[in-house]
Amino acid sequence: MFTGVTWMLLVTLAGVIVLYGLHRLTAPASSALTALPFQSGWAPEEHALSRYHVRWYPATLVFLAFDVEMLFMYPWALVVAKMGATAITEMFVFLAALLVAVAWAWREGALRWV
């Protein structure tokens, strides 16, 4: 009954094992953390897993808020003519919520870069 699914899982597992083995054979260094960057021209100045400064996290959240806004606005723009005033009201409520979020981020200092 599940013969096709079983074979697909086995083929997938075999493919992953083959690709992992191929990578282990052809990798230029044994550890990614000790290898220099590939074709960058500059030696790394800090560890690859070093932490980002905490001030970048609020900026990232503000970016994601605007990114999600664009995801909502594109389909809205396609149906606004059919829905009429209801769609316009919904968009203004949505934009008001985003304006409150931006005002909060501004008050908390998320838009300051230094």
Residue, then its C-alpha position, 0 to 999 in steps of 0.5 A: m500500500f505504501t510501497g511508493v512512499t517507502w521507495m521515495l523515502l529510501v531514494t531521498l535518504a540515499g541521495v542525502i547520504v551520497l551528497y553528504g559524502l561527496h561534500r565530505l570528500t571535496a570540502p577544502a577544509s575540515s571545519a567551516l569555522t577555521a576556513l577562510p572565506f571563499q574568494s572574498g579577498w579579505a581575511p575575516e576580522e571576527h568569528a563567523l558565529s559572533r553575535y550581532h549587536v542588540r540594536w539590530y533586532p528592533a530594526t529587523l522587526v520594523f522591517l518585517a512589519f513593513d514586509v508583511e504590510m506589502l504582502f497584505m497590500y498586493p492582494w488587496a490592490l487586486v480586489v479593492a475595486k470589487m469590494g469597494a468601501t469595505a476594502i478601503t476601510e479594512m486597509f485604513v484600519f490595517l495601516a492605523a495598526l501599523l502606524v501605532a506599531v511604528a510610533w511604539a518602535w520610534r518611542e522605544g528607539a528602534l529607529r535610532w542607529v547609534 
